[in-house]
Amino acid sequence: MIEANHLRTTRESYGRLAETYAEFARPLFEQEHLDRAAIAAFAGFVRAGGDGTVADVGCGPGHVTAHLHALGLTAFGVDLSPEMIDLARRTHPHLRFDVGSMTELDLADGALGGVLARYSIIHTPPERVPEAFAEFHRVLAPGGLLLLSFQAHDEPSAPPEPFDHQVALAYRWSPDHVVSLLRETGMVEVARLILAGREDTKRRFPQAHLLLRKSAEAQP
Ligand SMILES: C[S@@+](CC[C@H](N)C(=O)[O-])C[C@H]1O[C@@H](n2cnc3c(N)ncnc32)[C@H](O)[C@@H]1O
């Protein structure tokens, strides 16, 4: 099968900069209190829904997968970049990390209680995003939760631009547009948290955290 260009470019850029990205993201996550609040709420909903397994899709160096584990969830990470997965495995040897793409997850239908996709759809061109969303929906059990985080924009989608850590170009979307795409797959919005961007920080764009639930009713 021919691989899409954006997957190759993304894998190569994170492969070259896995350690650099980890040095950027790990300490930042320690200070991201509202992100952590959203993740804690996600964990609570997953536990209440039967405590199913959670995939951290586009897990990077695995620090958030480890955080999910520390919150008591059965969590594993998936990432496009073998170098990222290698780094995640070395840093968190007690956890499972797999190489794979969010567009083609090696998981059975309905296998998961939760999907966390934290800043990992941002390198996917807008026309390919529905593919990833359909895959999130497929692997979630009915009633399963999705927590999706990305840099927000007022327009439905915006041209790619250099991201805060400069690893690769990133896309931004409006939260409403993303929710409407997810709704088409059979997901229902539970809540959204929008953080203001701050020029004086490493998060200069507004950040959206969307919590959605896969409808428990049978899909057409
Ligand atoms: C900005 S980093 C986010 C890493 C981590 N989730 C975090 O919160 O710090 C984006 C990650 O998503 C991964 N990624 C991008 N597209 C992907 C895809 N199609 N499938 C799996 N991982 C992907 C990249 O390799 C990279 O590690």
The ligand as an SDF file (V2000), in Angstrom:
LIG
                    3D

 27 29  0  0  0  0  0  0  0  0999 V2000
    2.6080   17.0080   19.2030 C   0  0  0  0  0  0  0  0  0  0  0  0
    3.0610   15.3420   19.4800 S   0  0  0  0  0  0  0  0  0  0  0  0
    1.9910   14.9160   20.8450 C   0  0  0  0  0  0  0  0  0  0  0  0
    2.5970   13.8570   21.7130 C   0  0  0  0  0  0  0  0  0  0  0  0
    1.8190   13.5780   23.0160 C   0  0  0  0  0  0  0  0  0  0  0  0
    0.4560   13.1430   22.7380 N   0  0  0  0  0  0  0  0  0  0  0  0
    1.7790   14.7860   23.9030 C   0  0  0  0  0  0  0  0  0  0  0  0
    0.6860   15.1450   24.3710 O   0  0  0  0  0  0  0  0  0  0  0  0
    2.8370   15.3770   24.1630 O   0  0  0  0  0  0  0  0  0  0  0  0
    2.2710   14.5180   18.1390 C   0  0  0  0  0  0  0  0  0  0  0  0
    2.5470   13.0130   18.1250 C   0  0  0  0  0  0  0  0  0  0  0  0
    1.5610   12.4060   17.2940 O   0  0  0  0  0  0  0  0  0  0  0  0
    2.1830   11.4290   16.4930 C   0  0  0  0  0  0  0  0  0  0  0  0
    1.3490   11.2500   15.3060 N   0  0  0  0  0  0  0  0  0  0  0  0
    1.0890   12.1430   14.3340 C   0  0  0  0  0  0  0  0  0  0  0  0
    0.2880   11.6050   13.4030 N   0  0  0  0  0  0  0  0  0  0  0  0
    0.0410   10.3250   13.8010 C   0  0  0  0  0  0  0  0  0  0  0  0
   -0.7060    9.2420   13.2650 C   0  0  0  0  0  0  0  0  0  0  0  0
   -1.3290    9.3450   12.0770 N   0  0  0  0  0  0  0  0  0  0  0  0
   -0.7770    8.0960   13.9650 N   0  0  0  0  0  0  0  0  0  0  0  0
   -0.1080    7.9480   15.1380 C   0  0  0  0  0  0  0  0  0  0  0  0
    0.6440    8.9300   15.6890 N   0  0  0  0  0  0  0  0  0  0  0  0
    0.7090   10.0930   15.0250 C   0  0  0  0  0  0  0  0  0  0  0  0
    3.5670   11.9940   16.2020 C   0  0  0  0  0  0  0  0  0  0  0  0
    4.4700   10.9950   15.7840 O   0  0  0  0  0  0  0  0  0  0  0  0
    3.9090   12.6340   17.5410 C   0  0  0  0  0  0  0  0  0  0  0  0
    4.5930   11.7470   18.3830 O   0  0  0  0  0  0  0  0  0  0  0  0
  1  2  1  0
  2  3  1  0
  2 10  1  0
  3  4  1  0
  4  5  1  0
  5  6  1  0
  5  7  1  0
  7  8  2  0
  7  9  1  0
 10 11  1  0
 11 12  1  0
 11 26  1  0
 12 13  1  0
 13 14  1  0
 13 24  1  0
 14 15  1  0
 14 23  1  0
 15 16  2  0
 16 17  1  0
 17 18  1  0
 17 23  2  0
 18 19  1  0
 18 20  2  0
 20 21  1  0
 21 22  2  0
 22 23  1  0
 24 25  1  0
 24 26  1  0
 26 27  1  0
M  CHG  2   2   1   9  -1
M  END
$$$$
